[in-house]
Amino acid sequence: MLAIAFFGVVLVRAFDARARPRVDRLAQTLSARTAIERELPKMAGAELTAVSIDTRQRAAVRDAIEEAFVSAFRLVMICTAALALAAAAIGAAIR
């Protein structure tokens, strides 16, 4: 159970570290940026339809969010694979 909580924190931090800079690079009004910031905690489930930006910018923001989520998810999967390998190695060494 502790590993689930730990990897949840890793996922959120990695997503935030990747999504915010990408979203910040896109030119937006202050109100649009605020609306997007409110949606970022939802990660891949962020609803951008209510954000007042044009379709091209909305697609760019959606792409940035999706790429950040996939990148964070990959990091968590790599960490869990490394943990599984370490557990297998320790199990083999004990035997």
C-alpha positions in Angstrom: 0.0 0.0 0.0 2.9 2.3 0.7 4.3 1.7 -2.8 1.0 2.8 -4.3 1.0 6.1 -2.4 4.7 6.6 -3.2 4.3 6.0 -6.9 1.1 8.2 -6.9 3.2 11.1 -5.6 5.9 10.3 -8.2 3.3 10.4 -11.0 1.8 13.7 -9.8 5.2 15.4 -9.4 6.5 14.2 -12.7 3.3 15.2 -14.5 3.4 18.7 -12.9 7.1 19.1 -13.7 6.5 18.3 -17.4 3.0 19.9 -18.0 3.5 23.3 -16.4 6.5 24.4 -18.5 4.9 23.2 -21.7 1.6 25.0 -20.9 3.5 28.1 -19.9 5.3 28.3 -23.2 2.0 28.6 -25.0 0.8 32.1 -25.4 -2.5 32.6 -23.5 -4.5 35.2 -21.8 -4.4 35.4 -18.0 -7.9 34.1 -17.7 -7.2 31.2 -20.0 -4.0 30.3 -18.1 -5.9 30.4 -14.8 -8.6 28.1 -16.2 -6.0 25.7 -17.5 -4.2 25.7 -14.1 -7.4 24.7 -12.4 -7.7 21.7 -14.8 -4.1 20.5 -14.5 -4.7 18.5 -11.2 -7.1 16.3 -13.2 -4.1 15.3 -15.4 -5.2 13.4 -18.5 -8.9 14.0 -17.5 -8.6 17.8 -17.8 -11.6 19.4 -19.5 -10.5 22.2 -21.8 -13.8 22.8 -23.5 -14.8 25.6 -21.1 -11.4 27.4 -21.5 -11.7 30.4 -23.8 -9.0 29.7 -26.3 -9.1 29.0 -30.0 -9.2 25.5 -31.3 -5.5 25.4 -32.3 -4.3 26.5 -28.9 -6.7 24.1 -27.2 -5.2 21.2 -29.2 -1.7 22.4 -28.3 -2.6 22.5 -24.6 -4.3 19.1 -24.9 -1.2 17.7 -26.6 1.1 19.1 -23.9 -1.0 17.6 -21.1 -1.2 14.2 -22.8 2.5 14.1 -23.5 3.2 15.1 -19.9 0.9 12.3 -18.6 2.4 9.7 -20.8 5.9 10.7 -19.8 5.1 10.6 -16.1 3.3 7.3 -16.5 6.4 5.8 -18.2 8.6 7.0 -15.4 6.4 5.3 -12.8 6.4 2.1 -14.9 10.2 2.1 -15.2 10.4 2.6 -11.4 8.0 -0.2 -10.7 9.9 -2.5 -13.1 13.2 -1.6 -11.3 11.5 -2.4 -8.0 10.3 -5.8 -9.3 13.7 -6.6 -10.6 15.3 -5.7 -7.3 12.8 -7.8 -5.4 13.5 -10.8 -7.7 17.3 -10.3 -7.3 16.9 -10.2 -3.5 14.6 -13.3 -3.6 17.1 -15.1 -5.7 20.0 -14.2 -3.4 18.1 -15.4 -0.3 17.4 -18.7 -1.8 
